[in-house]
Amino acid sequence: TVDAREEYSVEVICMAKRDLKAGERLDAMGGFMHYGICENSSVVHKERILVSGLAEGKRLLRDVAKDQPVHWTDVENIPSELDAMETAYFEFVRNQYNDEI
């Protein structure tokens, strides 16, 4: 979300709807594998949590327990049709936080 200062303040993060197993591929929002909750953008960036809008199609590298956040380190970073969106997202976040992701 962009606030009046034109900075991210809140993101919707990917949370496990059930116990997820390594090798499973995350389904679309509204599916059976994950749900979204709001979290402060600074926490999302610091903890490298996967945002819900970029979760679809990601294959899990490790198990994730029910009601736990899915982190970028939990998923395989594979090429997808979201590459342009992911690139734009990371570029914006890099510029906002002035560091590497």
N, CA and C atoms as an extended XYZ file, in Angstrom:
303
Properties=species:S:1:pos:R:3:atomname:S:1:resname:S:1:resid:I:1 pbc="F F F"
N         0.841       -1.181        0.000 N   THR     1
C         0.000        0.000        0.000 CA  THR     1
C         0.882        1.238        0.000 C   THR     1
N         0.496        2.225       -0.741 N   VAL     2
C         1.231        3.482       -0.766 CA  VAL     2
C         0.467        4.494        0.068 C   VAL     2
N         1.167        5.146        0.980 N   ASP     3
C         0.501        6.149        1.808 CA  ASP     3
C         0.749        7.538        1.227 C   ASP     3
N         0.373        8.555        1.950 N   ALA     4
C         0.481        9.936        1.464 CA  ALA     4
C         1.922       10.337        1.182 C   ALA     4
N         2.871        9.644        1.781 N   ARG     5
C         4.280        9.953        1.558 CA  ARG     5
C         4.846        9.203        0.354 C   ARG     5
N         3.988        8.464       -0.335 N   GLU     6
C         4.373        7.663       -1.498 CA  GLU     6
C         5.425        6.618       -1.147 C   GLU     6
N         5.303        6.034        0.029 N   GLU     7
C         6.167        4.952        0.466 CA  GLU     7
C         5.298        3.773        0.857 C   GLU     7
N         5.841        2.571        0.696 N   TYR     8
C         5.128        1.405        1.203 CA  TYR     8
C         5.039        1.512        2.711 C   TYR     8
N         3.874        1.229        3.274 N   SER     9
C         3.746        1.200        4.720 CA  SER     9
C         3.255       -0.168        5.187 C   SER     9
N         2.450       -0.827        4.363 N   VAL    10
C         1.891       -2.137        4.697 CA  VAL    10
C         1.929       -3.015        3.451 C   VAL    10
N         2.195       -4.299        3.656 N   GLU    11
C         2.168       -5.279        2.567 CA  GLU    11
C         1.261       -6.419        2.989 C   GLU    11
N         0.736       -7.154        2.024 N   VAL    12
C        -0.043       -8.357        2.306 CA  VAL    12
C         0.903       -9.532        2.119 C   VAL    12
N         1.131      -10.265        3.216 N   ILE    13
C         2.100      -11.360        3.175 CA  ILE    13
C         1.415      -12.711        3.011 C   ILE    13
N         2.193      -13.673        2.562 N   CYS    14
C         1.734      -15.030        2.300 CA  CYS    14
C         1.846      -15.863        3.574 C   CYS    14
N         0.712      -16.363        4.062 N   MET    15
C         0.662      -17.203        5.259 CA  MET    15
C         0.140      -18.583        4.878 C   MET    15
N         0.706      -19.631        5.463 N   ALA    16
C         0.285      -21.010        5.170 CA  ALA    16
C        -1.110      -21.260        5.733 C   ALA    16
N        -2.021      -21.647        4.860 N   LYS    17
C        -3.396      -21.940        5.257 CA  LYS    17
C        -3.494      -23.325        5.916 C   LYS    17
N        -2.550      -24.165        5.594 N   ARG    18
C        -2.454      -25.518        6.145 CA  ARG    18
C        -0.971      -25.854        6.198 C   ARG    18
N        -0.613      -26.993        6.772 N   ASP    19
C         0.781      -27.416        6.727 CA  ASP    19
C         1.156      -27.639        5.265 C   ASP    19
N         2.186      -26.950        4.820 N   LEU    20
C         2.638      -27.054        3.432 CA  LEU    20
C         3.906      -27.898        3.388 C   LEU    20
N         4.027      -28.709        2.347 N   LYS    21
C         5.155      -29.626        2.207 CA  LYS    21
C         6.109      -29.176        1.112 C   LYS    21
N         7.379      -29.410        1.324 N   ALA    22
C         8.396      -29.125        0.310 CA  ALA    22
C         8.008      -29.817       -0.987 C   ALA    22
N         8.195      -29.116       -2.103 N   GLY    23
C         7.861      -29.659       -3.413 CA  GLY    23
C         6.505      -29.217       -3.932 C   GLY    23
N         5.615      -28.786       -3.026 N   GLU    24
C         4.303      -28.297       -3.469 CA  GLU    24
C         4.479      -26.944       -4.141 C   GLU    24
N         3.604      -26.674       -5.100 N   ARG    25
C         3.608      -25.389       -5.786 CA  ARG    25
C         2.422      -24.572       -5.266 C   ARG    25
N         2.689      -23.329       -4.836 N   LEU    26
C         1.632      -22.490       -4.255 CA  LEU    26
C         0.568      -22.158       -5.291 C   LEU    26
N        -0.674      -22.233       -4.856 N   ASP    27
C        -1.789      -21.921       -5.752 CA  ASP    27
C        -2.085      -20.423       -5.727 C   ASP    27
N        -3.135      -20.031       -6.435 N   ALA    28
C        -3.505      -18.620       -6.538 CA  ALA    28
C        -4.157      -18.126       -5.246 C   ALA    28
N        -4.204      -16.798       -5.096 N   MET    29
C        -4.914      -16.215       -3.953 CA  MET    29
C        -6.348      -16.720       -3.957 C   MET    29
N        -6.859      -17.000       -2.775 N   GLY    30
C        -8.213      -17.526       -2.654 CA  GLY    30
C        -8.264      -19.034       -2.769 C   GLY    30
N        -7.113      -19.656       -2.956 N   GLY    31
C        -7.041      -21.108       -3.083 CA  GLY    31
C        -6.999      -21.796       -1.725 C   GLY    31
N        -6.367      -22.962       -1.703 N   PHE    32
C        -6.385      -23.805       -0.514 CA  PHE    32
C        -5.073      -23.832        0.257 C   PHE    32
N        -4.049      -23.111       -0.230 N   MET    33
C        -2.730      -23.251        0.369 CA  MET    33
C        -2.264      -22.061        1.195 C   MET    33
N        -2.676      -20.863        0.822 N   HIS    34
C        -2.200      -19.689        1.557 CA  HIS    34
C        -3.264      -18.607        1.613 C   HIS    34
N        -3.084      -17.717        2.588 N   TYR    35
C        -3.960      -16.562        2.742 CA  TYR    35
C        -3.073      -15.359        3.024 C   TYR    35
N        -3.639      -14.180        2.965 N   GLY    36
C        -2.861      -12.973        3.181 CA  GLY    36
C        -3.271      -12.232        4.438 C   GLY    36
N        -2.285      -11.653        5.100 N   ILE    37
C        -2.542      -10.743        6.212 CA  ILE    37
C        -1.638       -9.530        6.023 C   ILE    37
N        -2.015       -8.437        6.632 N   CYS    38
C        -1.228       -7.208        6.531 CA  CYS    38
C        -0.070       -7.236        7.524 C   CYS    38
N         1.065       -6.737        7.064 N   GLU    39
C         2.243       -6.612        7.920 CA  GLU    39
C         2.965       -5.333        7.532 C   GLU    39
N         3.611       -4.703        8.491 N   ASN    40
C         4.374       -3.491        8.202 CA  ASN    40
C         5.437       -3.795        7.152 C   ASN    40
N         5.566       -2.907        6.198 N   SER    41
C         6.507       -3.101        5.106 CA  SER    41
C         7.939       -3.270        5.599 C   SER    41
N         8.313       -2.547        6.628 N   SER    42
C         9.678       -2.666        7.150 CA  SER    42
C         9.951       -4.070        7.683 C   SER    42
N         8.967       -4.705        8.300 N   VAL    43
C         9.111       -6.075        8.809 CA  VAL    43
C         9.213       -7.049        7.634 C   VAL    43
N         8.367       -6.862        6.628 N   VAL    44
C         8.376       -7.729        5.446 CA  VAL    44
C         9.747       -7.693        4.789 C   VAL    44
N        10.304       -6.501        4.641 N   HIS    45
C        11.613       -6.341        4.019 CA  HIS    45
C        12.712       -6.975        4.875 C   HIS    45
N        12.704       -6.684        6.152 N   LYS    46
C        13.739       -7.175        7.060 CA  LYS    46
C        13.731       -8.701        7.162 C   LYS    46
N        12.536       -9.297        7.229 N   GLU    47
C        12.415      -10.745        7.416 CA  GLU    47
C        12.302      -11.510        6.102 C   GLU    47
N        12.323      -10.784        4.974 N   ARG    48
C        12.267      -11.402        3.636 CA  ARG    48
C        11.042      -12.304        3.473 C   ARG    48
N         9.875      -11.768        3.838 N   ILE    49
C         8.624      -12.521        3.746 CA  ILE    49
C         8.061      -12.373        2.341 C   ILE    49
N         7.556      -13.465        1.791 N   LEU    50
C         6.955      -13.477        0.462 CA  LEU    50
C         5.632      -12.717        0.486 C   LEU    50
N         5.449      -11.804       -0.436 N   VAL    51
C         4.182      -11.077       -0.521 CA  VAL    51
C         3.179      -11.921       -1.310 C   VAL    51
N         1.911      -11.863       -0.916 N   SER    52
C         0.882      -12.717       -1.500 CA  SER    52
C         0.760      -12.575       -3.011 C   SER    52
N         0.878      -11.362       -3.494 N   GLY    53
C         0.697      -11.134       -4.925 CA  GLY    53
C         1.745      -11.794       -5.800 C   GLY    53
N         2.855      -12.233       -5.206 N   LEU    54
C         3.927      -12.879       -5.966 CA  LEU    54
C         4.087      -14.355       -5.623 C   LEU    54
N         3.136      -14.926       -4.887 N   ALA    55
C         3.265      -16.300       -4.401 CA  ALA    55
C         2.841      -17.365       -5.417 C   ALA    55
N         1.884      -17.073       -6.248 N   GLU    56
C         1.317      -18.082       -7.144 CA  GLU    56
C         2.386      -18.742       -8.014 C   GLU    56
N         2.389      -20.061       -7.990 N   GLY    57
C         3.299      -20.827       -8.821 CA  GLY    57
C         4.655      -21.106       -8.208 C   GLY    57
N         4.963      -20.514       -7.077 N   LYS    58
C         6.261      -20.742       -6.437 CA  LYS    58
C         6.284      -22.149       -5.829 C   LYS    58
N         7.377      -22.886       -6.052 N   ARG    59
C         7.537      -24.226       -5.491 CA  ARG    59
C         8.279      -24.132       -4.166 C   ARG    59
N         7.735      -24.812       -3.157 N   LEU    60
C         8.333      -24.781       -1.814 CA  LEU    60
C         9.593      -25.627       -1.753 C   LEU    60
N        10.623      -25.092       -1.134 N   LEU    61
C        11.884      -25.806       -0.925 CA  LEU    61
C        11.899      -26.528        0.414 C   LEU    61
N        11.049      -26.087        1.339 N   ARG    62
C        10.983      -26.701        2.667 CA  ARG    62
C         9.546      -26.643        3.165 C   ARG    62
N         9.256      -27.416        4.193 N   ASP    63
C         7.927      -27.414        4.805 CA  ASP    63
C         7.685      -26.074        5.497 C   ASP    63
N         6.416      -25.643        5.488 N   VAL    64
C         5.995      -24.444        6.206 CA  VAL    64
C         4.758      -24.825        7.017 C   VAL    64
N         4.809      -24.594        8.318 N   ALA    65
C         3.708      -24.960        9.210 CA  ALA    65
C         2.504      -24.041        9.011 C   ALA    65
N         1.337      -24.574        9.286 N   LYS    66
C         0.088      -23.818        9.202 CA  LYS    66
C         0.195      -22.529       10.009 C   LYS    66
N        -0.336      -21.454        9.430 N   ASP    67
C        -0.386      -20.121       10.046 CA  ASP    67
C         0.989      -19.472       10.240 C   ASP    67
N         1.992      -19.959        9.534 N   GLN    68
C         3.324      -19.342        9.546 CA  GLN    68
C         3.549      -18.621        8.221 C   GLN    68
N         4.339      -17.539        8.236 N   PRO    69
C         4.613      -16.841        6.977 CA  PRO    69
C         5.532      -17.664        6.081 C   PRO    69
N         5.345      -17.494        4.777 N   VAL    70
C         6.238      -18.101        3.793 CA  VAL    70
C         7.287      -17.052        3.450 C   VAL    70
N         8.549      -17.421        3.554 N   HIS    71
C         9.651      -16.498        3.271 CA  HIS    71
C        10.204      -16.764        1.870 C   HIS    71
N        10.904      -15.762        1.334 N   TRP    72
C        11.529      -15.930        0.024 CA  TRP    72
C        12.491      -17.110        0.042 C   TRP    72
N        13.119      -17.393        1.175 N   THR    73
C        14.048      -18.519        1.260 CA  THR    73
C        13.329      -19.861        1.285 C   THR    73
N        12.009      -19.858        1.456 N   ASP    74
C        11.217      -21.093        1.466 CA  ASP    74
C        10.803      -21.529        0.060 C   ASP    74
N        10.984      -20.659       -0.929 N   VAL    75
C        10.502      -20.972       -2.274 CA  VAL    75
C        11.633      -20.928       -3.299 C   VAL    75
N        11.440      -21.714       -4.347 N   GLU    76
C        12.372      -21.721       -5.461 CA  GLU    76
C        12.100      -20.494       -6.311 C   GLU    76
N        13.129      -19.770       -6.645 N   ASN    77
C        12.961      -18.579       -7.474 CA  ASN    77
C        13.070      -18.992       -8.933 C   ASN    77
N        11.937      -19.374       -9.504 N   ILE    78
C        11.898      -19.859      -10.880 CA  ILE    78
C        11.353      -18.793      -11.810 C   ILE    78
N        11.757      -18.803      -13.060 N   PRO    79
C        11.183      -17.848      -14.018 CA  PRO    79
C         9.679      -18.074      -14.156 C   PRO    79
N         8.948      -16.997      -14.247 N   SER    80
C         7.496      -17.091      -14.411 CA  SER    80
C         6.998      -15.858      -15.131 C   SER    80
N         5.711      -15.848      -15.414 N   GLU    81
C         5.130      -14.672      -16.060 CA  GLU    81
C         5.118      -13.472      -15.129 C   GLU    81
N         5.424      -13.672      -13.862 N   LEU    82
C         5.457      -12.572      -12.906 CA  LEU    82
C         6.824      -11.900      -12.849 C   LEU    82
N         7.782      -12.366      -13.635 N   ASP    83
C         9.131      -11.808      -13.551 CA  ASP    83
C         9.160      -10.289      -13.644 C   ASP    83
N         8.428       -9.715      -14.588 N   ALA    84
C         8.429       -8.255      -14.743 CA  ALA    84
C         7.856       -7.585      -13.493 C   ALA    84
N         6.788       -8.169      -12.931 N   MET    85
C         6.181       -7.612      -11.733 CA  MET    85
C         7.140       -7.743      -10.545 C   MET    85
N         7.796       -8.895      -10.419 N   GLU    86
C         8.745       -9.097       -9.332 CA  GLU    86
C         9.911       -8.121       -9.448 C   GLU    86
N        10.415       -7.946      -10.648 N   THR    87
C        11.528       -7.019      -10.871 CA  THR    87
C        11.131       -5.602      -10.467 C   THR    87
N         9.950       -5.170      -10.886 N   ALA    88
C         9.478       -3.831      -10.534 CA  ALA    88
C         9.304       -3.687       -9.019 C   ALA    88
N         8.759       -4.726       -8.380 N   TYR    89
C         8.561       -4.702       -6.928 CA  TYR    89
C         9.905       -4.554       -6.208 C   TYR    89
N        10.876       -5.406       -6.575 N   PHE    90
C        12.162       -5.358       -5.900 CA  PHE    90
C        12.903       -4.056       -6.171 C   PHE    90
N        12.780       -3.519       -7.353 N   GLU    91
C        13.420       -2.240       -7.666 CA  GLU    91
C        12.843       -1.122       -6.796 C   GLU    91
N        11.509       -1.116       -6.631 N   PHE    92
C        10.868       -0.116       -5.789 CA  PHE    92
C        11.332       -0.247       -4.337 C   PHE    92
N        11.364       -1.486       -3.839 N   VAL    93
C        11.764       -1.717       -2.452 CA  VAL    93
C        13.229       -1.340       -2.258 C   VAL    93
N        14.094       -1.699       -3.205 N   ARG    94
C        15.508       -1.330       -3.115 CA  ARG    94
C        15.674        0.177       -3.021 C   ARG    94
N        14.932        0.886       -3.852 N   ASN    95
C        15.017        2.359       -3.837 CA  ASN    95
C        14.509        2.930       -2.528 C   ASN    95
N        13.457        2.320       -1.980 N   GLN    96
C        12.895        2.828       -0.730 CA  GLN    96
C        13.849        2.580        0.440 C   GLN    96
N        14.459        1.416        0.483 N   TYR    97
C        15.306        1.056        1.621 CA  TYR    97
C        16.785        1.264        1.354 C   TYR    97
N        17.135        1.657        0.135 N   ASN    98
C        18.515        1.971       -0.233 CA  ASN    98
C        19.493        0.843        0.090 C   ASN    98
N        19.080       -0.396       -0.198 N   ASP    99
C        20.002       -1.507       -0.004 CA  ASP    99
C        19.631       -2.669       -0.911 C   ASP    99
N        20.367       -3.736       -0.772 N   GLU   100
C        20.140       -4.944       -1.554 CA  GLU   100
C        19.081       -5.799       -0.908 C   GLU   100
N        18.324       -6.494       -1.729 N   ILE   101
C        17.342       -7.464       -1.217 CA  ILE   101
C        17.959       -8.832       -1.314 C   ILE   101
